């Protein structure tokens, strides 16, 4: 499988756990948990008949012929994928069908704002459902809490100690695409990926020339700044499972005792958007990440042929 095909599949099937619905020729789905950025669309242009890709000038000409607007961003890993900025007098719902019926465009969709999955049910027995949320808690041996409690079933696990007998460290970079990570956490700080060029360079200067200024631990694509600190703690939780420092007499141990965690923040306290996720995936690939952790929500793509 080629690298381009693999990256293309990543955008469709990646386990980012985002929930949205997309109809190829219809208007954006409207519901209580779905919204989208007004005035912007994700548009992927088709190659020209000779197989060459449309130039930026040609893309802007196509956008102009379909009602106006301009290309705000060309994404780098998926050929033809762009972020289109619409004029103020056009809205996404009205123009989406026009873009999706033009042969020069493969598809167009809104820039969805995705709601985090964070509801904790108030069902009285939920704390005992260790299969859903396992903290090592005690649980009843009989339904509805009748009878004695048990601390768990021996060896109902992933055999981590047996694996650690073989290996406990890796130089692999794991990109955590989530709500950010508390990179100062005492059980994570030693395992953070550090962009040495920016760490040792000058403030407010793109020392490594990758297009991002002062991106020491990663980047915040939600707020468009270099501080991907976690304001929700979901990403920190996930980073802890992946790579809390092991055998240091502090807190917990991660699956990998020593690993490099790259922080790519894509959401705030309430939501994240697809544009931020795409930028984060591109950053991860281009800056050496070999594993991407995309936790929290589920991508559901509904295509109407």
Secondary structure, 3 states (H helix, E strand, C coil): CCHHHHHHHHHHHCCCECCCCCCCCCCCCCECCEEEEEEEEEEEECCCCCCCCCCHHHHHHHHHHCCCCEEEEECCCCCCEEEEECCCCCCHHHHHHHHHCCCCEEEEEEEEEEECCCCCCCCCCHHHCCCCCCCCCCEECCHHHCCCEECCCCCCCCCHHHHHCCCCEEEEEEEEEECCCCCCCCCCHHHECCCHHHHCCCCCCCCCCCCCCCCCCEEECCCCECCCCCCCCHHHHHHHHHHCCCCCCCCCCCCCCEEEEEEEECECCCEEEHHHHHHHHHHHHHCCCCEEEECCECCCCCCCC
